[in-house]
């Protein structure tokens, strides 16, 4: 899934290159920090009780609450960066200098 998202983000950045958009892969910054690693940089599924979750049983737009989890709803932070992950993204983007841009564009 990570490769799919990376490919989509890279394609979008390339399509916006004339506007000065550049792409930097965060993959090396996430080494050892993926969902199943001891120090997760990306959250897995995060659930909250009905009423505290971001999605609720009475929401018409989503069906992201499950009876078999008790009375839990999916939270929007699922599959998004944790504090460790936002640091990893920062490291990836802060190392993007003019030389890195030229290298990745070639």
N, C-alpha and C positions, 0 to 999 in steps of 0.2 A: 504494500500500500504506500509505503514511503516513496518508493521509486515512481509510482504513478503520480503522486502529488508533485514530486520534484519535476518530472517531465512536463506536467501541466504549467507549473510556475515558470519554468525555463521558457516554454513556448510563448507564454504571455509576455514575459520580459523581452524576448526577441522581437515579438510583434510590435512592441512599444520602443524599440531601440532608437528610432528617429526622434523620440521625445526625450532621449537621454537616460532611459531606464536601463539598468544593468542588473545582471543576475549573479548571485554568489551562492553556490551550494553549501548548505549547512551540514552536510553529511559527516565530514571529519570532526566537526565540533560536537556531534552527537555520538561519537564512538564511545561505547561503554555507558551510554545514557538513554538507550532505547526503552520501549515499554517493558520488556521482560528483563532488563538489566537490574542489578541491585540498586543502582541510583537512577531512577527513572526521570528522564527529561520530558517525556510525553505522558500525560495521564492516560490510563486505560478507561474503562467504563466507570463513571462516577455517578452514584445514585443518591438521591435524597428523599426524605419522607414526603408524601403527598402534602403539599402546602409550602414546603421549603424548597422543593426542586424547581428547576426552571420550566419544566413542563408539568402540567397538572391533568388529572383525570377528566376534568370538565372542559379542557381545551378542545375546540373543534378542529384546529389546524394540525394537531399532532396526536399520534397515538403512542406516545413514548412512556407510558406507565404500564407496569405489568402486574397482574394479580399474583403470579407465581413468585414475585420478589416481596411479597407482602403488600404493603401500600407504598411502593417506591416509584419514583419518577427519575428519568434520565436527566442529568445536569449538563448544561452547555459546556462545561469544562472538560467533558469526556473527549479524549483524543486531541486535546490542546496542550500546549507547553505548560509544564509546572514551573516553579521558580527556578529550578535547575535548568529547564529547557529554555527559559527566556534568557538566562545567562549564556547558554550555548549559542543561541541565535545572535546575541550581542557580540560574542567573540567572533563569530563568522562574519558579521557585517562590519565590525570595526577593523578587521584585517583586510578589508577590501580597499586597496589603494590603486593608484593609476596603473602600476605594473600588473597587478592581479586582474584588473579589468581587461587589459590588452591580452594577457595570457588566456583568459577564459573565452574571449571573443574569437580567438584564432582557431 
